[in-house]
Amino acid sequence: MTLVPQDNLDDPQPLPEGRLRGRVAVITGASSGIGRAIAFRFSREGAKIVCADLQPDCESIGSRLQDSGFRTDEYIRRQGGDATFAIVDVSNASLMCELIAKTVEKHGRLDIMVNNAGICPESLPDHFGKRIHECDENVFYNTMMVNCWGVFLGCKYAVRQFLNQEPRASGDRGWIINVGSTASFVASGPVAYNTSKGATLQCTRSVAVEMASERIHCNILCPGDATTPCYKPHIDSETAVAESIKSYPWGRFATLKELAGAAFFLASDDAGYVTGAALAADGGFTAQ
């Protein structure tokens, strides 16, 4: 069964515009899935990338088979881009603060913060299909610490840096992209995941309103299903996949390349008047 058209994430040809040239981007969860795709796209647009994750090798954290065998940062460098790797646990405040500090020490500034790192309880075999009265309290706590607290920390330390550096010629000080989910809008997953992604949406809106006068953009990308580590437990079941695809008016899952393109829009000058927005890249799922 074909879930999506083939992703062409490793296209070595640079885009002619280079519309992020001269900008520095930190991307958490960059070793696999959506984070890796965003890192590739931003690099092709000329950005300097700091790939932040628990492990540099996506194979060791359970990514798609076709992603295994090479590091995001190493691949970008082989293609002529500028990328480094930083080990970080996004739920650790001191490590997140250090991540931003080291980025600025190396590159002189920070322009784009992508808070992508996340976990999904559905990817845990012993939690799949569990309702609230069956939910393990540690699973709920850990999900909130990564998906919500980690986003808060990323926003906090990115904003602190944006305020301490000179704005760009446009007057913009920085761009924050938080990665949510269709679960930011609807209860389409387990309670821990829904709660964490709903909170991410409200965190995004709060930061956007608070920092608008400082010309700091903060938006949330809300993807539908794609072949990422979170969806991996379902892929072996054609029945489960077929049922899931039926819920998407577009008739298929997203490609990682499409999701990276949506993230690029939110980081580009085309989104100059966009802040506090929730961009649903979900094939019409939440429009139903």
Secondary structure, DSSP 8 states (H G I E B T S, - for coil): ---SS---TT-----SS-TTTT-EEEEETTTSHHHHHHHHHHHHTT-EEEEEES-S-GGGGT--GGGTTS-HHHHHHHTT--EEEEE--TT-HHHHHHHHHHHHHHHS---EEEE-----GGGSTTTTT--GGG--HHHHHHHHIIIIIHHHHHHHHHHHHHHTS---TTS--EEEEEE--GGGTS--S-HHHHHHHHHHHHHHHHHHHHHGGGTEEEEEEEE---SSGGGHHHHT-HHHHHHHHHT-TTSS---HHHHHHHHHHHHSGGGTT--S-EEEESTTGGG-
